[in-house]
Amino acid sequence: MLKDIFKVNRFIIFHTKSLLTIDLCNIALMISKIIATIVIVSMVLMLFVTPAAAYQTSVSVNAPERVDGDFSVIIEIENAVDLDSGQFNLYFDPAAVSVTGVDDGNVGGTTIPIDNWAVDEDRIKVLFNLPGIDGVSGSGSLATIHFETVVPGDCAMEISDGLLVDTMAEVIPASWDGVESVVTKTATKTIASTPADTTEYKTPGFGALFSMSLLAAAYLVFRRGE
């Protein structure tokens, strides 16, 4: 009798240990699946987020370090998308240089016509506007500004109050000479009086990506368990 009871207890203990082992294996397998899913989803999200930052539109000033005589400053643009019109101010030292003229820009073989320009003491305000509704995409220049030297020396130029507008009359987020900005208001076709209100441009960080990955992984595991 006691032997039978002892055999039964050993059988129960053995099967209990087997079930616990199986459960632990299942838990470990589920955890590994969750980790693998998080890694995969994170990589996919990074593929979608990274290009947005890598191909952001940027505008820069290409000017000589020192000036003596006549020279030109090119306002360059990279990664423009459906560009239709825009404006910018270029600041300079009027005691050292003076503006003599402005030429049209060129993006991907398409001329960027200068609509108007005006000099006001220490700055030149330039407006450009493409005809039609097609716009232009690519890299090139917005304008070439010509100067003559009054006093030879270092060349100090600064671009500000920049605004780029696309074919849908929406403001294009851009980095202006290294300063990232976004105008949140919808632009109008008449851009001369449109202020360049700016806020900081940010992309999702690692924390946001990890949180989205964790939620996606939990959802997938839950679906598999149904």
N, C-alpha and C positions, 0 to 999 in steps of 0.2 A: 504493500500500500504506500509506504513512505517512498519506496523507489519510484513508483508510478508518479507520485506528486513531484518528486525531485526532477524526473524526466520532463514533466509538463512545464515546470518552472524554467528549466534550462531551455526548452523549446521557445517559451514566451520571451525570455531574455534575448535569445539568439535572434529571433525575428524582430524584436524591438530595436536591437542594435542595427540590424539590416535596414529597417525602415529609416532610422535616424541617419544612417550613412547615405541612403538614397536621397533623403531630403537635403542633406548638406551638399551633396553633389549637384542637386537641382538648383539650390540657392547660389552656389559658386558659378554654375553655368549661366544663370540669369544675370548675375553681377557682371560676368565677363561680356555677355551680350549687350548690357546697358553701356558699359565702358566703350565697347567697340562702336556702338551706335552713336554715342556722344562724339567720339573722335571723327567718325565719318561725316556726321551732320555739321560739326564745326568746320571741317575742311571745305565742305560745300558752301557754307555761309561765307567763309573767307574768300572763296573764289568770286562770289557775287559782290562783296563789299569792296575788296581791294581795287578792282578796275575803276570804280567811281572816284577813288582818291587819286589813282595813278593817272587818269586821263582828265583831270580837272582843267578847265580853261585857265590860262595864265597870261598876264600881260607884263612885259618888262621893258626897261629903258636901255637901249644899246647906245652908249655915248662914250667918247674918248675920255681917258683919265685926265689928260692935259690938253689945253687948246691954245692955238696960236694961228691966227688967220681964219679963213672960212672953214666951217666944218658942218657936219650933219648929225642929227640924232634920230635914230629909228625906233619907233614904238612897235615892238614885236608882240605877236600873239601866237599862242600855241593851243591846239586842241579846241578850236572854236567849233561850235555846233549850231547850225542854222542861224548864223549871225546876220542881223538885218540892219542894225544901226547902233549908235553909241556916242559917247562923249568922254573927254578927260581933260584935266588941267595939268600942265607941265610947268613946274616952278623952276626959276633960274635966277642968277644974280645979274640984275640989269646993269650993275656997275662994271661987270666983267664981259658980258656978251649981250648981243641984241639979235632979235629974230629978223630974218630977211625973207622968209617964205615957207610954204608948206606944200608938199606933194602928196598925191593920193597914195594909199596903201595898196597891198596886193596879197590875197590869200588864195593859195592853190591855183594861181593863174587868173583869178577874178579880181578886177580893180575895185578897191574900196574908195569910192568917191568922197572927197572932203566937201561937206555941205557948207561949212562956214568955219572961220577961225578969227580970233581977235586977241590982241595983246593988251594986258592991263597991268602996268607997272612990272611986277616980278613974276608974271605968269602968262602963259598962252592957253586959251581955251579952244579946243578943237572939237568940232562936231562932224560925224561922218554918217552917211545914209546910203544904203544900196537901193537901186531902183527895183521896182517889181516886188514880188512876194516870195521868190525862191530862196533868198538868203545864200549864205556860203558856209562851208565847213572846211576845217583844216588849219594849217599854220602858215604864218607869213608876217605881214606888217599892217598896222592900222594907218600909219602915216609916217612921213619923213619930214622932219622940221629942220630948216636950214638956219644957221647962225653965222654971225661974224664976230670976231674977237675984238673987244674993246681994250681989255687988259689981259695979256697972256698969263696963264696959270692953271691951277686945278679946275676941272670941270665938275660943277655941283648941280645936279639935276634931280628933281623929285616929282613923281607923278602921283596925283590924288584925284578925289572926286570922280573916279571912273565909273562908267555905266555901260553895260553891254545888253542889247535887247535882241531877242530872237524873232523869228517870223510869226510867232503867235503872240507877240507883244508882251512876252514874259521876260523878266530880268534873268540873265545868265549868271550863275554864281561863278566868281573868278578870283584868282589871286593876282593882286596888283603889285608888281615888283616885290613879291614875297609876303605881302599882307593879304590874308584871305578875308573875303567879304561876301555877303549875300544881301541883296536888296529884296526885302520881303514883299514890297508892294508891286502890283502889276504896272508895267511901264506903259506910257502912251507913245504914239507915233511922234508927237512933238516933244523931243527930249531936252530941249534947251532949258526948260524950267523944272525938269524933274530932279528932285534931290536924290543924292546917292546915300540913302540911309543904309547903314551896314550893321550886321551882327556877325558873331563868330560862326564860322562854318565847321561843323564837327561831323565825324563819322562814328558809327557804333564802335565802342571799345570791346576789350576782351570780356569784361563782365557781362555785357549785353549778349555777346555771342554765346558765352558759356550758358547763360540762363536759357536762351532759346534752344540750345542744343540739349540741355537737360530736360526741358519740357517735351521736345520732340522725341527724345529717347524713351521717356516714360510713357508717352502716348503709343509709340510703336510696340513697346513691350506689353502694354495693356491690351492692345489689339491682338497680339499673338496669343495671349493667354485666354482670349475668349473662345 
